[in-house]
């Protein structure tokens, strides 16, 4: 029953940097740069700053960077805080086949351990690709209970695998790492995003923390179940687990190459609706729809997106999981970037009025297209009876409709330029694009910390 565990453990322990194709490495560098920019900007949120103050008591080795804060702490705490920060903006990359965000679970633990051990850029990239791979494959092989949020679940194993790779685990220890870390999975609640419960933002941070903790547990003699992965993801958090998905095209198809990047600072399930709104707006005079001319908006979409129908989100997190609010702020602001999801916009009477005009319904024919597609159809009715319509089947930023290299670079500058300065941001991005040449990851993070 656990033969698949032997196969994935052997693959991870044997796969080296030189085994990865230029396409995979380029995507890994873009994912790393995107993830660190999102984290660094997320650390500017007041809750993250407060958490930092609560956790940073003077003890332990101060070896790992808190991105965007210019300080170092213990690797466990850095993984926890950076992982938490990485989810605040809802701009972290994701994978629609996995139904979640693999990198935001893997990057914080990978960076913290690499800094602690003075590891190279090539080792970081290799660990990121492999941790991402195993985490995403667990998600594909299982089907989480609908009441669960995907953060803090399979990402924990992904983080642990990346840590094990950085620690040069052999096949036996890597298998133990997978089994033990499976039992460190959180019982997460999907209702947190619908209610705006910000405890949800720490789920990914805990995954990074647990990934490093799993290493310390194994070093201390702790053990996991014989088939912890199949047990936890086959009967506890999910009742469906297909081991064959863990090994299908292993080493040939890399999940990091099937990822998506985000420009809209909200839940990915909203992006198709916003892209459809952008199509409509582009056809209007001055490239926008005048708010006062809108009578109503109807959104037809797939099941998971249709749940995001709250017309009166109570806080910023809830607004990022509300199609009505996202559509409203997009109409008024002309985009759905970070600055469109703020307390000021949440209280804006024009956006509130627009959100109340937006209804969201499930279209079962659109639901049937998942996960290959995540479609949405929008109908805007104006006061004079004019009807404007548009539809999208895959949100921009995915592999079929990717953002350009320039768009990814511009997102990086927009996020970290205000923190590090544009000149340093340009230099750091260039370093990310040649990360494999870096002999010690601290050469990069030292420069970041001096400016933050």
N, C-alpha and C positions, 0 to 999 in steps of 0.2 A: 504493500500500500504506500510505503514511503520512498519508493524508488525515485520518484520525482524530486524528492529532497536531496538525494545523493547527486542527481544530475545538476540541479541548480547550484548546489554547494560547490561541486567540482568546477562548474563554469565560472562562478564568481571568483573562486580562489585562483584559478588559472589565467583568467582574462587579464591581459596587461595593456598598458597604454598603446603600445605599438600594434596591438591587434585591432584597434578602433580605426575606422575609416575617416578620411578627412571630413566627410559630410557629418558624421556623428560627432566628431570633435568640434566642428564649427558650431553645431547646434548646442552642444554642451557649454561652450564658451558664451554663447548668447544667453542661454538659460542662467548661467552663473552671474553674468553682468546684470541681467534683468532682475534676478532675485535679490542681489545685494542692493540694487538701487531702491527697490520696493521696501526692503527691510530698513535701509538707512532713513528713508522718508517716513516710514511708519513709526520709527523711534521718536519722532518729534511730537507724536500724540501724547496728550497729557496723562493718559492712563499708563502708557509705557514708561514715561519718565517717573511716574509715581511708583510703579512696580520696581523699577531699577533702584530707587532710593530705599525701598523696603528690603530688597534682597542683598544689596551690596554692603555687607558688613565686612570689616577688615579681617579676612581669614582666607587661608588657602593661597594657591599660586595664581597671580594675576597675569594670565598668559593669553587669554582669548578676547578678541575685540567685540565690543558692543558697537555695531555699525551705526554711524551717524551721531555717536555720543562722545567719541574721542577718548574713551577709557577702556581698560581691560579688566577682566574678572576671571573667575574659574570657568573652565570649559563647560561644565554642567549648566551653570547659570547663564553663560553666554548663549548656549543653544536654546535655553528656555526663553530668554528675553528676545533674542533675535527672531526666533520662530514665531513668537507672539506678535512682534512688530510686523512681520511679513504678511500677516493676514488682515491687518487693520484697514488698509486702503482698498482691498478687493481688486488689486491690480497684479497679483501674482499669477504666473503662468499656470497652465493646467493641461489636462489630457482628457478629451471627451470619451475615449474608449475606457479609461479608468474611472471616469466620473468624478474626478477630484483634482488635487493639486500636488503632485508628487514632489516637485522641487522644493517647495516651502517647508517640507518635512525633512528633506535630506541636506540641503545647503547649510543650515545653521550648525548641525552636528559635524558635518564634514569640515567646515571652516574652523570650528573651535578645536577639533582634534588635530587638524593639520597645523594650526598655529602652535599648539602645545608641543607638537613633535617636530616642528621646524621642517615640515615636508614640502615637496616641490609642487609647482603648478601642475605638472603632468600627473602626479599622484592624486591631486585634488580632482582633476577632471575624470580620471579613471574611476575613482570612488563615487563621484556624482552620477556618472552614467550607470554604474552597476546598482547603486542604491535606488535610483530612479526606476531602473528596469524591474527589479524584484518587487518593489512596492506597487508599481503600476500593474504588473502581471497578477499579483494577488487580487487587486481590485477587479480585473477582468475575469479572473477565475471564480470569483465569488459574487454574490449579490446581497449587499448589505440590507438589513431590514429597513423598510421605508421610513421608520420612525427615527433612524440614526442619521447623524451628520457624518460625512466621510472623513473629515479632519480627525486626526488622533487615532485612526484605526490602522489600516494597512501601511500608512506612512511611518508608523513606529518601526515596523520591520525593515522598511526601506532605509531609514536612518541607521538602524543597527547594522545592516549589511554594509553600508558605506563606512561605518566606523570599523567593522571587522576587516574590511579591505585595507584601510589605512593602517591597521595593526598587523597586517600581513598574516591573517588567519589562513591556516590550511583547510582542507576539505572538512575534516572532522569538526574543527572548532567553528567553521562557518555554518555547518549544519546545526550545531548546538546553538549558535547565535540566532538563527532563524527560529528554531523551536522555542527558545527561552523568550525572545522578544515578542513573539506572538501573544504570550500571556500578559504582556504589559500594555495591551490594547485598551483604550478607554471605552466606556459605555457612553457614547456621545448622543446628544439629543438634537434632532432636526428643528424642534420647536424654538430653539434659541435664536435662529435667524429670523423666524416669523415674528417673534416677540421682541427682537432687538436686545436679547440677553448677551452682553458682551463677554461673558465667560467663554462663549464660543471661540473668541479670538485666541485664547490660550491653548486650545486643543493641539494645534500644530507645534507650538512651543514645547508642550509636554512630550510630544513624539520625539523631538530632537534630544530632549533631556533623557528620555527613556532609552533612546538608542545608545547614548554614551553609558548610561547606568547599566545596560545589559552587558557591556564589556567588563565593567567592574564586578558585576555579579559572577560572570564566567571565570574571571581571574580569581575570584574568591571561592570558587568551587560549587556555585549554584548550577542547577541543571533545569532543563525544560522537559516537556512531554516528548514522547518518542515521535509523535507527529503533531506537534503543537499547532502548526499552520492549518492542517486539515481539521483539527479539533475546534480551534477558536473560530476559524472562518467557514467551517462546515456545519457547526451546530450552535454556536454561541451568538456571535454578531450577525451571522448569516446561516441560512439553512441549505445553501447551495454552494458547493465547492467542486471545481473541475480541475483535478491535478494535471490533465493533459494541456490545459491552457498555460500552465506554468512552464512547460517545456516546448511548446509549439514554436518552431522556427527560432529557437533560442540561439543567440549569437548571429542570426541572420537578420531578424527584424528587431530593431531597437525602439523601444517606446518613446524615448526622448526625441526621436526624429518624427514622431506623430503628435507632438505637443501643439499647444496654441499659446499665443501671447495676447495680452489684453491692453486695450487703450481706454475703454470705458471702465470707470472705477466703481463697478458694481458686479453683482453676481453674473456669472457667465450665461446663465439661463435667460438673462434679460437682453443679451447682446444682439440676438437676431431681431428682436423688436426694435431696438435702437438703430440697427443698420437699415431696417425697413423705413424708419422715420427719416433717416438721413437721405434715402432715395427720394422720398416725397419732398423734403425740404430743398433738395438740390434743384428741383424743377420749379420752385417758387421764385418770385421776384426777390432779389437780394439774398437768395439762398436760405430763407427761413419762412416759417408759417407764423403769421401774426397771432399771438395768443387770444386777443379779443375777438377774432373771427371764427374761433373754433366752437362748434356746438357740442360735439361728442367725438370720442375716439373708441373704436372697438379693436381689441387685440385677440386674434385666434392663434393658439400656439399649442405645444405639446404638454403632457401632463405635469412634469416637474416645474416647468415655467409657469403653468396656469395657477399653481399654488401661490405664486408671488403676486397676489391681487390686492393687497392692503392699500386702500386709498388714503389712509391716515396713519402712516408710520410714526411711531412715537419718539424715535431717536435716530441718530445718523446710521447706525448699523442696520436698523430696520429699513431705512430708506434705500439702502443698497440692495435690499431684497424685495423691493416693491416696484413692479412694472409701472403702475400709475405715477408714482413719484418720479421714477427715472425718465419716463416719457415727458412729464411736466417740466423737469429741470432741463432736459434736452431742448425742448421747444423754446424755453425762455433764454437759456444760455448759449444755445447753438452747438453744444457738445455735452459730453458726460464725463469730463475729466475729474480729477481729485477735487478741484475747487467748486464743483457743482453739487457735491455731497457734503455740505457743511451745516452747522446750526442755523446760519443766516438763511440759507436756501430752504432748510426745513421749515422755517417760520415765514417764508416769503408768501404773502397772500395770493399772488398770481400763480405760483406753482401749486399751492394748495387747491386753488380753484380748478386748475387744469387737471390735477390728479383725480379730483372728484368726477371729472367728465370721462375718465378712462375706465372701461370695463374690460375684464380679461376672462376668456373662456377657453376651455380645452376643446381641441378638435382632434377626435380620435384618429382621423386619417393622418394627422401630423405626428401624433404620438407613435404611430406604427412605423415611422421613419427612423426612430432612434435605434442605436446610437450613431449610425452612419450620418444622420442629419439631425439638426436641431432647428427646425423651421418656425417661422412666425409670419403671420399675415396681418397687416394693419389697414384699417379703414378710418379715415378722418373725414368727418362731415362738418362742413362749414355752415355758418348761420344762413347763408343764402341758398343752401341746399346742394352746393357743389360737393361731390364725393371724390376724395383723393385716396388712392390705394397703392400698396406695394407689398411685396413679400420677399423673404430671404429663406434659404434652406440651410445654409451653413454660415455662421458668423465670421466676420473678417478676423484674420489673425490665425486661423486654422491652416492645416497643411494645404487644403485645396484653394484657399484664398489668403495667402500669407501676407503679412506686412513686409514691406521692403526693408532692406538693411538700414536704409536711412531713417525710416520710421522708428525702428527699434533703437537706433542710436539717439534720435531726437527725444524719445521717451526717457532714456537714461539721463540725458542732459537736463531735461525739464524737472526730473525728480531730484537729482543730487546737486545740480548747479547752485541752487540757493543755499545748500549746506556746505559744500566743498569749494565753491567757486567754479566758474565755467572752465577756466584754464586747467585746473586740476582734474575736473570731471572728464575733459577731453583726454588728458594724459592717462587717467585710470582706465578709461574705456579702451584705449589703445593697448594698454597692458593686458586687459582681459582677452582681447582678440589674439594675443600671443602668449597666453598664460602658460603654455607648455614650456616656454623658454625660461620661466622663473625658477631659480634654484631653491628658493625658500619663500613660502607664501607670506611670511612676515615682512619681506621687502615691500610688498604691496600694502598690507594693512598698516604698517608703520607710517607710510606716507599719508594714508587716509586719516589716521588718528592725529597726526600733527596738525591737520587743518580743521577737523571737526570741532 
